[in-house]
Amino acid sequence: MQTALLFPGQGSQYIGMGQELFTSSLLARRTFEEASEILGNSVSKLCFQGDLAELTRTEYAQPCILTVGIAAFRVLMEKTELNPVYLAGHSLGEITALTASGALHFADAIRLVRLRGMLMRDAQMQRAGSMLAVHGLSSQVIEKECREPEFRGQVVISNLNSSRQTVVSGYMDALSMIQNRFVALGGYVTPLQVGGAFHSPLMKDAAMKLYDELSCMRFHPMRYSVLSNVTALPYPSETCIPSFLSEQMVEKVHWQGCVQFLMERQINNLIEVGPGSVLSNMLRRERPESCLIHPTDKKEDWQKLMKDRAPKGTENAPYARYLKAALCARNHNIHVETSDYLEEVAGSFRELERLAKSEEFAGGNDKALKALKHILDCKMTPAPQRGDILSHIAEEGVVQHV
């Protein structure tokens, strides 16, 4: 089954995002630390302990969401042998996808999205606007309303997210008025947690300044094919990045087109990499029955993802190796009573059996290694044999440091 990775954009932020990854993965912690060093403030504090109003500020939300997305991507690639056919990101998520593809270094991407957020913030200060998600009305009906004289040039369609959801951007007063029109037509309207009228002409000055910055940056060949929000097609090459990313700020996000592109090519394993499950929830209403959708936001999401990737009927192979090694190791402790020995090792064996039959995400390797070492201590395993056992497990990719 072919896989695509999907990266969420602004609006997916919440206090606590990425905290389980940060706690359970050294690689994720290093990603947060790298971003914090570049930005000069603690990304983990903003994500875990900050105020939602502060985190929602565009200049903070964008670097934080990108950091959580790349941390999740790195952990995903560390834990699996995935070789995604396509990457796609929603708005800001397109930059996360380009970073995951190798087109941008993470440090450059953090600086870029900080600038992007600041430019959007400044545009908002000059011409205040916002965004509304409209459900239950077709994009054609919404477009017709936006073209009415009182709304022309004031409100535009900014996101074609799905057949059931279209987003509009515009000036605050105009949005308030057109919201009543949408409700009268049978629609349901939700204000978005964003700090401006993104993907609209109100971002024109910001888009021009972003293009100037992008034109000075160095990009690299992509390891994975990335879809553009502007065209709903793969980037022809990294040379298109400046024009596509700057154009994206003032044009519609064709997310529905990106999903349709994947569906037409029977990409049926879709993994949302980053905070929240906004993209997953939209996909569940649109996808074919054969399509698998996995968010990576919570511990249980990772557990399900790993379980679904494992061959049916198999145990958790990495931890099963620990259990096998513990069972096969010869007992050299012949001077202790059998009952005392069994009592001493029983707890560690139960821990290994539990891990082998479950999907442990946070610290599972450390727990398994501790239990195995305790059993080897109880068996008085000589140092050479002990070293061989642990080295063998390490060679199989289970233990990172022996």
N, C-alpha and C positions, 0 to 999 in steps of 0.2 A: 504494500500500500504506500503510495507516494505522499510526501509530507510537505506542508507549507507552514511557516512560522508567521504569526500575526502579532504586531506590536501596537498596543493602544496609545491613544493620544491624550491631550489635555481634557480634563473632565473625569479621568479615571482615578485621580488622586484621592487619598484619604489618610487620616492619621493612623499610623501603624503599618503602612504599606512597605513591604519588603523586610519587615522585622524578623519573621520566621527564617527567611533565607539568611539574613545577617547573623542570626543566632546559631544556625546549624552549619554554615559553610564558611570556611576560611577564604575561599575564592570570592564569595559575595562580600565579605567584610573588606577584603582588599580593594574591591571595586568601589565600595562606598568611601573608603579612605582616600583612594586616588581622586575621586570627584571632590571630596572635601578639601584636599590639598590644592587643587586647581582653583576652586571657587573661593577659598579663604574663609569658609564657614562650614559648620558640621552638617552634612547632608543627612546623616543618621538622626541627628537631633530634630531637624526640620521634619523628617518623615515620621519619626516615632513619638516625639514629645511636643512638637510645635502646635500652633493654633491653626485650625482648618482655614480660617480666613487668610492667614499669612501664607500657608502652603498653596492656596488657590491663586495667590498673586502670580501673574504670568511669569515674571522673572525668576520666581522660585519653583513654580510647578514644573516648568519644562526641564531644567537640569535634574530635578528629583525623579521625575517619571522616566527620563532617559537612563538614569543611574540604576533604578530598580529593573528596568527592562534589560539592560546589558548584564547586570548581575544574574538575573534569571536565565538569560541566554547562556552565559558562561557555565553556570551550574548544570543546565540542561545538556550542553555539549560534553561536559565532564562526565556526567552520569550515564549517558546513552551513546549509541553509535549512529545517531541520526545524521542523515545527509539530505537536508531539505532541498526540494526542487525549486521552490520560490520562497522569497520573503516579501511581506507586505506590511505597511504600517499606516495607521489612520492619522493623517495630519502630522503632528509632531512625531508620531510613530514611524513615519517614513524615514526620518533621520536616524532613529534607533535601528531600523532595518538596514540602512546603508552602513551604519557603524558595524553591525553584526556581520555584514557581508565583507567587511574589510576595506570598503571604499574610503572610510574615514577612520583615523585613529581615535580611540576613546577620548583622549585628552582634547583633541581638536573638536570633537563632537560636543563635549561639555561646554567649551568656550563658545561654540557656534550657537547652541540653543540658549545659552545665557544671553548672548547678544540678541538673538531672535526674540526672546521674551522681553528684553528691555525695549527693543524697537516697537513691539506690539503694545507694551505698556505706554510708551510715549505717544503712539498713535491714538490710544484710548483717551489719554489726557487731553489731546487736541480736539478730538471728535468722539464724544462718549457714545458707545454702542454696546450691544450685547447679542445673544443668540437664543433662539427658541427651537426646541425639537417639536415637530408636528407629527402626530400619529393619526391614522385613520382617514387621511386625505391623500389622493394621488399627487404626484409631483406636478402633473399638468394643471390640476385645480389650484395648487399653491402658486405655481408660476403665473397663472392668470390673475390671481389676486395681487401679486407683487407688481404686475404691470398696470394696475389701475392708477389713474392720475394722481391720487393722493399718496400713493406708495412708491411710484416710479422714482428710482434713484435714492429712495430712502430704505427700502428693504429688498434683499435679494436672496435667492436660494444659495446656500453656502455648502451644504453637504447632502449628497444623495446617498444615504446610508443603507437603505433597504426598500423593498416595496411597501413597507409599513411605516417607515420613518424618513422624513425629510427635515433638514435643519435650515432655518433662515437666519440671516444676520442683518443688522441695520441699526439705525438710530433708536434710542430708548423710547421716545414719544411715539414714533411710527410703529415700533414693535408692540407697544401697548394697545394701539388702535387695531392693528391687523390681527392681533391675538383674538380679539372679540369676533372678528370676521370668521376666523378659522373655527372657533367654537360654534358659531351660528350655523356653519356649514356641516357640523357633525364631527369636527376634529377634536383631538385632545392635545393640549399644549403643555410642554414642560420647559421652564427656564433652565439653561445650562450653567454649570459651575465654571464659568470662564470669565476672563477679565477684558473682553472686548468683542467687537464685531469682526471676527476672524473670517478669512476666505471671502472677503468682500472688498469693494473699491475703497472703503475706509482705511484699508491697509496699504494703499498704493505707495505712500512715501516710505513706509517701513520696508516694503518689498524692494524698492529701488536701492535702499541702503544695504539691505541684506545681499542683494546681487553684487554690489561693489565689494563686500567682504568675501563672498563666495568666489569671486573672480580671482582673488589673491591667494586662495587656498590650494593646497595640493591634494589631489584625490588619487586613489589607487584602484587597480583592477578588482572587480568583485568576484569573490569566491562563490557566491550564490546570486541567482538572478533576482532582482528587486523590481517590484511593480511600482509605477508612478501613480500618484493620486490624480494627476492632471490628465493623463492619457488612459489610465486603467490598463496599461501595457508595460512590459518590461523595459527598463532603461536600456537603450541601445549600447551605451558605454558610460563610463564615469565622466566623460567630458560634458554630458548633459546635465550634470548635477546643479550647477549654478542657475541655469535657466529654469529647470523644472522646479527647484525648491523655492525660488523667488516668485515664480508664476503661481505656485500653489497658494501663496499668501493672499492672493486677490481673486483666485478662480475657485470654482466648485471642487469639492473633494468627491471624486467618483468612486466611493467605496463600494457601492453596489456593483459597479462595473468590474472592480478588482475581484470581488467574490465570484461574479459570473465568469470571469476569465479562468479562475481556478476550477470552478465546477465543470466548465466545458472541457477541461483537460483531465477530468476525473482525479483531481487531487483531493482525496477523501479523508486525509488525516490532517486536521487543522489544530494547531497548538497556539493558544494565545500566550505570549511571553511578556509578562509585566504585571503591573498592579491591576486589580479588579477583574471583572469578567464582562465588561460592556460588549466587547466584540463577540464573545462566546454566546451571550444572550441573544444578540441580533442574529447570529448565524443559526441558532437552533430553530428559529422561525422560518428560515429560508432553505435550509440544507436538504439534500436527498436523505432518505432513510439510511443509506449505506455510509454516510459521512460521520466520522468520529471527530468530536470537538473536545478539546482539553484546555481549560484555563490553568495557570500555574501560580495562582495567587495565594492559596492556603496550603497548609501541610497535607490536608486530605486530597487536594488537587494533585499534588505530586505523587501521593500514594496510589491514587487511581491511575495516573499516567504510567507509572512504573509497572503496575499490575497489568494494565491493558497491553503493555509492550512485551510482557513476559509470555512465553509459550504456555498455553493452557495446560493446567494440571501439574505445573512444575512448582517447586518450592523456590524461595528466595535464594537463588544460587550463591551469591557472595557469602551470606551468613551460613548457608548449609556447608560450605567448605570449612568454616571454623569448627562447626559441629563434628564433621567427619574427622578433622585433624585431632580434635579432643578425644574422640572415641578410639581412634587408631593408635594414639600414642601409648607406648608400653608403660605399665605401672612399675616403677622401680622402688616404690615405697613399700617394701615387704615387711617392715617391722611394726607397722601400725595395725591396730585391730580393723577388720573389714568394716564393721559398723561405724567406727569413727571416721574412716576414710570416706565412706559413702555419704555420711552426714556433711563432711567438709566440702565435697565436690557437687553435691546435689543441686545447690542453688545456682551454681555456674552452668551446669548442664541444662537446667530448666530455662535459664536466660538464653542460651544458645538455641535451644529448641523453639523458644518463643520467637526469636529473631528470624529463624529459618522459615517459620510459617507465617510471618507477617511482613508488612512493608514499612520498615522503620526508616524515617527520613532524617530526623535530627539526632546526630551523634551515634548512629547505629554501629559504625565501624569501631568507634572507641569502646563501646559497651562490649562488642563481641571480642575484641582484642584483650580487654581486661579479663573477661570470663575465661578465655582460652589460657592466658598466662597463669591465672589462678589454678586452673586444672593441672597445667604442666608443673607448677610449683608443688601441688599436692602429690603428683606422681613422681616427684623428684627426678624429672627428666634431665639427663646430663646435658651440659651446655652445648656440645656439638650437635646432638640430635634436636635439641630445642632450637638452635639456630637454623638447622635445615628445615624444620617445620614452619617457622615464621618466614624464612626466606622464600619458601615455596608458595606460601599464601601471597607474599608481596609480589612475586613474579606474575601471579595471576591477576594482579591489578586490584587486589582487595585492600591491602594495607598500604598506605602512602608512606609511612615512616615506621621502620621496625627498630 
